[in-house]
């Protein structure tokens, strides 16, 4: 199952996504510049429980 997280504070841009399988969730998170361009991101292997 894939879950998508959106942040209303930045125009409903994608904040992160998580893929769940076998009781484990791998999550990737994204950050954006003021202009709306993606400026940072983590890989799913970063073992995050939530996106900041």
ABEGO torsion letter per residue (X at the ends): XBBBBBBAAAGGBBAEBBBBBGGBBBBBBBBBBAAGBBABBBBAAAGBABBX
